[in-house]
Amino acid sequence: MKPAGPLAGIKVLEIESIGPGPFAAMVLADMGANVLRIARASGSEAKRRNPVLDRGRSGTVTLNLKNHEHIERVMRLIGNADAMIEGFRPGVMERLGLGPETCLQTNPRIVYGRMTGWGRTGPLAQTAGHDINYIGLTGALYACGTAESGPVPPLNLVGDFGGGGLMLAFGMVCALLEARTSGRGQIVDAAMIDGASLLMSMMYGMRGMGLWPASRAGNLLDGSAYFYTCYECRDRGWMAVGAIEPQFRRLMLQLLGLGDDAERMLAAPDDDREVRTRIAEVFKTRTRAEWQGVFEGTDACVSPVLDLEEAALHAQNGAWGTFSQVDGVTHPNPAPRFSRSSPARPDEPDDGTRNAFNLQAWGLSALDVECSNSSLT
């Protein structure tokens, strides 16, 4: 069974890391890339392995990156790779003898993907940090939250995954396309402060147009507007309201049973406290399921706030095939979708030939990988 997907045939060497690095590798593997992971012999990363983020790898070879012979093995794999991913602090790969200049000398066509938080230069380049720190420096964290709540971390979606791993994967695909024309590889430097800032492009643009005040609250999309926020229901469930356009807002108010007051509310300021309080009172008169029955299938732009288990069971996600179940674990399926070169889904059966085919492309076998892991961990 040969691999499927638009990146089938592309070989990516992943130097094991946490967070955005594995996510970038997962995204590339989802698209059919042949991703081989190099795990460090300390085994510390193995404790952090995630059944979703770690899917799709052809195999894992455990090596001691401080051992000269093992570094030589890595270099042989680099010579056979189209791309590689690393997520160490600046200078670490160079000290290991695996820096980009060395790798590009070994394989001039390789795309060398680097993942950092602060970037490779500047006063913070060598300091530790996590998603919350990186998005704090870009304006993204400040913009998330209300006047009452203060800044609210949007999980680690903006820095680690959207601005980090996904941006790295995108950059690597761009460089792989360019290499087809130039015949030359290059370094792809993905810093989370760059990616998170880029994700804020619309907000910076609105700020330049005078449509996004400097204050945290009072903006269209930050939960300050009564028609773009969440309301609690009688059973402590929540409904998400996104009725930005007037026609959708009018329908939302009508379906709430506020027909007589709808026009007055539509004319009120976006952050009118009286309107917000009245809508909150109405939402608390029914359960989330009851409100879902009222709004689902309409253009009122009101939907239930589902937890992770509920999301996988929703009729729309089921009909569209958004999730798969693998060994009792919910997997978001690969995205986006393709009309011709569709990638394999996580729940599609594999008789072992797909990984055997992938490892053969690296000059390895399943036995090579098994022996490496058992002898060094």
URKA-V50174 format. One record per pair of residues at least 4 apart in sequence whose ideal C-beta (glycine too) atoms are under 7 Angstrom apart, sorted by the first residue. I is the first residue (numbers start at 1). J is the second residue. D is the distance in Angstrom with one decimal. If there is no record, write none. Layout:
I_J_D ; I_J_D
This chain:
1_350_6.4 ; 1_351_6.5 ; 1_353_4.4 ; 1_354_4.6 ; 2_357_5.7 ; 3_8_4.7 ; 3_32_5.1 ; 3_34_6.6 ; 3_354_5.7 ; 3_357_6.8 ; 3_358_6.3 ; 4_8_6.1 ; 4_32_5.7 ; 4_342_6.4 ; 4_343_5.7 ; 4_344_5.1 ; 5_31_4.7 ; 5_32_2.2 ; 5_341_6.1 ; 5_343_3.3 ; 5_344_6.8 ; 6_31_5.5 ; 6_32_6.2 ; 6_338_6.0 ; 6_341_4.4 ; 7_28_6.2 ; 7_31_4.2 ; 7_32_4.5 ; 7_33_4.1 ; 8_32_3.9 ; 10_33_4.5 ; 10_34_6.6 ; 10_82_5.0 ; 10_83_6.9 ; 10_176_6.5 ; 11_34_4.7 ; 11_80_6.6 ; 11_81_5.0 ; 11_82_4.9 ; 11_361_6.0 ; 11_362_6.6 ; 12_25_6.7 ; 12_28_5.4 ; 12_33_4.9 ; 12_34_6.8 ; 12_35_4.7 ; 12_81_6.7 ; 12_82_6.7 ; 12_83_4.7 ; 12_84_6.7 ; 12_85_6.6 ; 13_36_5.6 ; 13_38_6.6 ; 13_77_5.5 ; 13_78_6.2 ; 13_81_4.5 ; 13_84_4.2 ; 14_25_4.3 ; 14_35_5.6 ; 14_36_6.9 ; 14_37_4.6 ; 14_38_6.8 ; 14_85_4.8 ; 15_38_5.2 ; 15_84_6.9 ; 15_85_6.5 ; 15_86_4.4 ; 16_37_5.7 ; 16_38_6.2 ; 16_39_4.7 ; 16_40_6.1 ; 16_45_4.8 ; 17_21_3.6 ; 17_22_6.7 ; 17_87_3.4 ; 18_22_6.8 ; 18_45_6.9 ; 18_48_5.6 ; 19_23_6.8 ; 19_160_4.7 ; 20_24_6.2 ; 20_87_6.8 ; 20_115_5.3 ; 20_160_4.7 ; 20_161_6.4 ; 20_164_3.3 ; 20_165_3.7 ; 20_168_6.7 ; 20_192_7.0 ; 21_25_6.5 ; 21_85_5.7 ; 21_87_3.7 ; 21_115_5.1 ; 21_165_6.9 ; 22_26_6.0 ; 22_53_4.5 ; 22_54_6.2 ; 23_27_6.4 ; 23_53_5.8 ; 23_161_5.4 ; 23_165_3.3 ; 24_28_6.5 ; 24_85_5.9 ; 24_113_7.0 ; 24_115_6.9 ; 24_165_4.1 ; 24_168_4.3 ; 24_169_4.4 ; 25_29_6.1 ; 25_35_5.2 ; 25_85_5.7 ; 26_30_6.1 ; 26_53_5.3 ; 26_55_6.1 ; 26_56_6.0 ; 27_31_6.8 ; 27_165_6.8 ; 27_166_6.5 ; 27_169_4.4 ; 28_33_4.1 ; 28_35_6.0 ; 28_169_5.5 ; 29_33_5.6 ; 29_35_4.3 ; 29_55_7.0 ; 29_56_3.0 ; 29_57_6.2 ; 30_56_5.9 ; 30_334_3.6 ; 30_343_5.6 ; 31_334_6.8 ; 31_343_5.4 ; 32_343_5.1 ; 34_58_5.4 ; 34_358_4.4 ; 34_361_5.7 ; 35_56_6.3 ; 35_57_5.1 ; 35_58_6.2 ; 36_57_6.9 ; 36_58_5.2 ; 36_59_6.0 ; 36_61_6.8 ; 36_77_6.8 ; 36_362_5.6 ; 37_57_5.0 ; 37_60_4.4 ; 38_61_5.7 ; 38_63_5.8 ; 38_74_6.1 ; 39_45_6.1 ; 39_46_6.7 ; 39_60_5.1 ; 39_62_4.5 ; 40_45_6.2 ; 40_65_5.9 ; 41_62_5.6 ; 41_63_6.2 ; 41_64_4.0 ; 41_376_4.6 ; 41_377_6.7 ; 43_377_5.3 ; 49_54_5.1 ; 50_54_5.5 ; 51_329_5.0 ; 52_329_6.6 ; 52_331_5.4 ; 55_331_6.8 ; 55_346_5.6 ; 58_355_5.5 ; 58_358_3.6 ; 58_359_5.5 ; 59_355_6.6 ; 59_359_5.7 ; 59_369_4.0 ; 60_369_6.6 ; 60_373_6.5 ; 61_369_5.7 ; 61_372_4.7 ; 62_372_5.6 ; 62_373_4.7 ; 62_376_4.6 ; 62_377_5.3 ; 63_70_4.1 ; 63_73_6.2 ; 63_74_6.4 ; 63_376_6.7 ; 64_70_4.9 ; 64_376_6.5 ; 65_70_6.6 ; 65_71_6.5 ; 65_96_5.2 ; 67_71_6.7 ; 68_72_6.6 ; 69_73_6.9 ; 70_74_6.7 ; 71_75_6.4 ; 71_96_6.7 ; 71_97_5.4 ; 71_98_6.7 ; 72_76_6.7 ; 73_77_6.7 ; 74_78_6.3 ; 74_98_6.3 ; 75_79_6.5 ; 75_106_5.7 ; 76_80_7.0 ; 77_81_6.2 ; 77_362_6.4 ; 78_84_6.3 ; 78_103_5.2 ; 78_106_5.6 ; 78_107_5.6 ; 78_110_6.4 ; 79_106_5.2 ; 79_107_5.1 ; 80_362_5.9 ; 80_363_6.3 ; 81_107_6.7 ; 81_110_5.8 ; 82_110_6.8 ; 82_111_6.6 ; 82_176_6.4 ; 83_110_6.4 ; 83_111_4.0 ; 83_113_6.3 ; 83_172_5.4 ; 83_176_6.3 ; 84_103_6.9 ; 84_110_6.4 ; 84_112_5.9 ; 84_113_6.5 ; 85_113_4.5 ; 85_115_6.9 ; 86_93_5.4 ; 86_114_5.9 ; 87_115_4.0 ; 88_92_3.6 ; 88_93_5.6 ; 89_126_6.2 ; 90_116_6.5 ; 90_120_4.6 ; 90_125_5.4 ; 90_126_6.5 ; 91_95_6.1 ; 92_96_6.5 ; 93_98_4.7 ; 93_99_5.0 ; 94_99_3.6 ; 97_102_6.2 ; 98_102_6.5 ; 98_103_6.5 ; 100_104_5.8 ; 100_112_4.4 ; 100_187_4.9 ; 101_105_6.5 ; 102_106_6.6 ; 103_107_6.4 ; 103_110_5.7 ; 103_112_5.7 ; 104_108_5.8 ; 104_110_6.3 ; 104_112_6.8 ; 104_185_5.9 ; 107_185_6.9 ; 108_184_6.0 ; 108_185_6.1 ; 109_179_5.6 ; 109_183_6.6 ; 109_184_6.6 ; 109_185_4.8 ; 110_185_4.3 ; 111_172_5.4 ; 111_175_4.3 ; 111_176_5.5 ; 111_179_6.4 ; 111_185_5.1 ; 111_186_6.6 ; 111_188_6.1 ; 112_185_6.7 ; 112_187_4.8 ; 112_188_6.8 ; 113_168_5.4 ; 113_172_4.8 ; 113_188_4.7 ; 113_190_6.9 ; 114_187_6.4 ; 114_188_6.8 ; 114_189_5.1 ; 114_190_6.7 ; 115_164_6.2 ; 115_168_5.4 ; 115_190_5.4 ; 116_120_6.1 ; 116_191_5.0 ; 117_129_4.6 ; 117_134_4.9 ; 117_191_6.8 ; 117_192_4.8 ; 117_193_6.9 ; 118_122_6.4 ; 118_124_4.3 ; 118_125_5.2 ; 118_127_7.0 ; 118_129_6.4 ; 118_191_6.5 ; 118_193_6.0 ; 119_125_6.1 ; 119_191_3.9 ; 119_193_6.3 ; 119_194_7.0 ; 120_125_5.9 ; 120_189_6.3 ; 121_125_5.5 ; 129_133_3.9 ; 129_134_5.9 ; 131_135_6.2 ; 131_156_3.7 ; 131_159_3.6 ; 131_160_4.5 ; 132_136_6.1 ; 132_141_6.7 ; 132_153_5.2 ; 133_137_6.9 ; 134_138_6.9 ; 134_159_4.2 ; 134_192_4.2 ; 134_193_5.2 ; 134_196_5.9 ; 135_140_4.1 ; 135_141_4.4 ; 135_158_4.9 ; 135_159_4.6 ; 135_196_4.9 ; 136_141_4.5 ; 137_193_5.7 ; 138_193_5.6 ; 138_196_4.4 ; 138_197_4.5 ; 138_200_6.4 ; 139_143_6.1 ; 139_200_5.8 ; 140_144_6.7 ; 140_158_5.2 ; 140_196_5.0 ; 140_199_6.8 ; 140_200_5.3 ; 141_151_4.9 ; 141_153_6.7 ; 142_151_5.9 ; 142_216_6.2 ; 143_203_6.1 ; 143_216_6.8 ; 143_222_6.1 ; 144_151_6.2 ; 144_152_5.2 ; 144_154_5.1 ; 145_149_4.6 ; 145_150_5.6 ; 145_151_4.7 ; 145_152_4.0 ; 145_216_5.9 ; 146_217_5.4 ; 146_222_7.0 ; 146_223_5.4 ; 146_224_6.5 ; 147_216_6.3 ; 147_217_3.8 ; 154_158_5.4 ; 156_160_4.2 ; 156_161_6.7 ; 157_161_5.3 ; 157_162_5.6 ; 158_162_5.4 ; 158_163_5.7 ; 158_196_5.2 ; 158_199_6.0 ; 159_163_5.3 ; 159_164_5.9 ; 159_192_4.5 ; 159_196_5.1 ; 160_164_4.9 ; 160_165_6.5 ; 160_192_6.9 ; 161_165_5.2 ; 161_166_6.1 ; 162_166_5.5 ; 162_195_6.8 ; 162_199_5.5 ; 163_167_5.8 ; 163_192_5.1 ; 163_195_2.7 ; 163_196_3.7 ; 163_198_6.8 ; 163_199_5.4 ; 164_168_6.5 ; 164_190_6.5 ; 164_192_4.4 ; 164_195_5.7 ; 165_169_6.4 ; 166_170_6.3 ; 167_171_6.2 ; 167_190_5.0 ; 167_195_3.9 ; 168_172_6.3 ; 168_188_6.7 ; 168_190_3.8 ; 169_173_6.6 ; 170_174_6.5 ; 171_175_6.3 ; 171_188_4.1 ; 171_190_5.7 ; 172_176_6.2 ; 172_188_5.3 ; 173_177_6.5 ; 174_178_6.5 ; 175_179_6.3 ; 175_186_5.5 ; 175_188_5.2 ; 178_182_5.9 ; 179_183_6.7 ; 179_184_6.2 ; 179_185_5.7 ; 190_195_6.4 ; 192_196_5.8 ; 193_197_6.2 ; 194_198_6.3 ; 195_199_6.5 ; 196_200_6.8 ; 200_204_5.6 ; 201_205_6.2 ; 202_206_6.2 ; 203_207_6.3 ; 203_212_5.6 ; 204_208_6.6 ; 205_209_6.5 ; 206_211_4.2 ; 206_212_4.0 ; 207_212_4.2 ; 212_219_5.4 ; 213_218_5.3 ; 213_219_6.5 ; 216_222_6.9 ; 217_222_6.6 ; 217_224_4.7 ; 218_224_5.2 ; 218_271_6.0 ; 219_224_6.0 ; 220_225_6.0 ; 220_228_6.6 ; 221_228_6.1 ; 223_228_6.8 ; 223_229_4.5 ; 224_271_5.0 ; 225_229_6.6 ; 225_270_4.1 ; 225_271_6.1 ; 226_270_6.8 ; 226_272_6.4 ; 226_275_5.0 ; 226_276_4.1 ; 226_279_5.9 ; 227_241_6.0 ; 227_243_4.5 ; 227_244_6.5 ; 227_249_5.0 ; 227_252_6.9 ; 228_241_6.6 ; 228_242_5.6 ; 228_244_6.1 ; 229_241_6.0 ; 230_238_4.9 ; 230_239_6.7 ; 230_240_5.3 ; 230_305_6.1 ; 231_238_6.7 ; 231_239_5.3 ; 231_241_6.4 ; 231_279_6.4 ; 231_280_5.5 ; 231_283_3.9 ; 232_236_6.4 ; 232_238_5.7 ; 232_283_6.6 ; 232_284_6.3 ; 233_237_4.6 ; 233_238_6.6 ; 233_239_6.2 ; 233_283_5.6 ; 233_284_6.5 ; 233_286_6.3 ; 233_287_5.5 ; 233_288_4.4 ; 233_291_6.0 ; 234_284_5.5 ; 234_285_6.3 ; 234_286_5.7 ; 234_287_5.2 ; 235_287_4.2 ; 235_288_6.0 ; 237_287_6.5 ; 237_288_2.9 ; 237_304_6.8 ; 238_288_6.8 ; 238_305_4.0 ; 239_283_6.2 ; 239_288_6.3 ; 239_291_5.3 ; 239_302_5.8 ; 239_304_6.0 ; 239_305_6.7 ; 240_302_7.0 ; 240_303_5.2 ; 240_305_5.3 ; 241_252_6.5 ; 241_301_7.0 ; 241_302_5.2 ; 242_301_4.4 ; 243_248_4.3 ; 243_249_4.2 ; 243_252_4.2 ; 243_300_6.0 ; 243_301_4.6 ; 243_302_6.9 ; 244_248_6.8 ; 245_249_6.7 ; 246_250_6.2 ; 246_266_6.4 ; 247_251_6.7 ; 248_252_6.3 ; 248_299_5.7 ; 248_300_6.0 ; 248_301_4.8 ; 249_253_6.5 ; 249_266_6.3 ; 250_254_6.3 ; 250_262_5.9 ; 250_266_6.2 ; 251_255_6.2 ; 251_298_6.4 ; 251_299_6.0 ; 251_300_4.5 ; 252_256_6.5 ; 252_300_4.1 ; 252_301_6.8 ; 252_302_5.8 ; 253_258_4.5 ; 253_262_4.1 ; 253_265_5.9 ; 254_259_5.1 ; 254_262_5.9 ; 255_294_5.5 ; 255_295_6.1 ; 255_298_6.6 ; 255_300_5.4 ; 256_279_6.6 ; 256_282_5.0 ; 257_282_6.6 ; 258_262_5.5 ; 258_265_6.7 ; 258_282_6.8 ; 261_265_5.6 ; 262_266_6.2 ; 263_267_6.6 ; 264_268_6.8 ; 265_275_4.9 ; 268_272_4.0 ; 268_275_5.0 ; 272_276_6.5 ; 273_277_6.0 ; 274_278_6.4 ; 275_279_6.4 ; 276_280_6.3 ; 277_281_6.5 ; 278_282_6.7 ; 279_283_6.5 ; 280_284_6.6 ; 283_291_6.7 ; 286_290_3.9 ; 286_291_5.3 ; 288_292_6.1 ; 288_304_5.4 ; 289_293_6.7 ; 290_294_6.8 ; 291_295_6.1 ; 292_296_5.3 ; 292_304_4.8 ; 295_300_5.3 ; 295_302_4.0 ; 306_310_3.9 ; 306_311_4.5 ; 306_314_6.2 ; 307_311_7.0 ; 308_330_6.9 ; 309_313_7.0 ; 310_314_6.6 ; 311_317_6.2 ; 312_317_6.5 ; 312_323_4.4 ; 312_330_4.7 ; 314_318_6.7 ; 315_319_6.1 ; 316_320_6.2 ; 317_322_4.0 ; 317_323_5.9 ; 321_333_6.2 ; 322_332_6.7 ; 322_333_6.1 ; 323_330_5.5 ; 323_331_6.5 ; 323_332_6.0 ; 323_333_6.3 ; 324_331_4.7 ; 324_333_5.5 ; 324_345_5.5 ; 324_346_4.8 ; 324_347_3.9 ; 325_330_6.1 ; 325_347_6.4 ; 326_331_5.5 ; 326_346_5.1 ; 326_347_5.3 ; 331_346_4.3 ; 333_345_5.4 ; 333_346_6.9 ; 334_343_4.8 ; 334_345_6.8 ; 337_342_6.9 ; 338_342_5.1 ; 344_348_4.8 ; 350_354_4.9 ; 352_356_5.9 ; 353_357_6.0 ; 354_358_6.5 ; 355_359_6.1 ; 355_366_7.0 ; 356_360_6.3 ; 356_366_6.5 ; 357_361_7.0 ; 359_364_4.4 ; 359_365_5.8 ; 359_366_6.3 ; 359_369_6.8 ; 364_368_4.3 ; 364_369_6.2 ; 366_370_6.1 ; 367_371_6.1 ; 368_372_6.3 ; 369_373_6.4 ; 370_374_6.1 ; 371_375_5.9 ; 372_376_6.3 ; 373_377_5.7
